[in-house]
């Protein structure tokens, strides 16, 4: 039998991932906004990171976790 993973551990990992992806998304957003001619790959990378961030937020809402409670 495998070791059970605690819900609080998974929730804290999810919150950590949200903060990391949010920081990455905002950095990419700033780079693309300041670029004179942003590349397609830069725009694509920003959109992909934004989608990851929104997915993680939906997952946190579904699990009913908040950064204030942890």
C-alpha positions in Angstrom: 0.0 0.0 0.0 1.2 3.5 -0.8 1.4 6.4 1.6 -1.6 8.6 1.6 -1.1 12.2 0.5 -2.7 14.7 2.9 -5.2 17.2 1.6 -3.4 20.1 3.3 -0.1 19.2 1.5 -1.8 19.2 -1.9 -3.6 22.4 -1.1 -0.4 24.2 -0.1 1.4 22.9 -3.2 -1.5 24.3 -5.3 -1.2 27.7 -3.6 2.5 27.7 -4.2 2.0 26.9 -7.9 -0.6 29.6 -8.2 1.8 32.2 -6.8 4.7 31.0 -9.1 2.6 30.9 -12.2 1.0 34.3 -11.4 4.5 35.9 -11.1 5.6 34.2 -14.4 2.5 35.4 -16.2 2.9 39.0 -15.0 6.5 39.1 -16.1 5.6 37.8 -19.5 2.8 40.2 -19.8 5.1 43.1 -19.0 7.7 41.9 -21.5 5.1 41.6 -24.3 3.6 45.0 -23.4 7.0 46.7 -23.5 8.1 45.0 -26.7 8.0 47.1 -29.9 7.2 44.0 -32.0 6.4 41.1 -29.8 7.1 37.7 -31.3 4.3 35.1 -31.9 6.1 32.8 -29.5 6.1 35.5 -26.8 2.4 36.1 -27.2 1.7 32.4 -27.3 3.8 31.8 -24.1 1.9 34.6 -22.3 -1.5 33.2 -23.3 -0.4 29.7 -22.2 0.8 31.0 -18.8 -2.4 32.9 -18.4 -4.4 29.8 -19.1 -2.4 27.8 -16.5 -3.0 30.6 -14.0 -6.7 30.6 -14.6 -6.9 26.8 -14.4 -5.1 26.8 -11.1 -7.5 29.5 -9.7 -10.5 27.5 -10.8 -9.0 24.4 -9.1 -8.5 26.3 -5.9 -12.1 27.6 -6.0 -13.3 24.1 -6.6 -11.3 22.8 -3.6 -12.6 25.8 -1.6 -9.1 26.9 -0.5 -8.0 30.4 0.0 -4.6 32.0 0.6 -6.0 33.7 3.6 -6.7 30.4 5.4 -3.2 28.9 4.9 
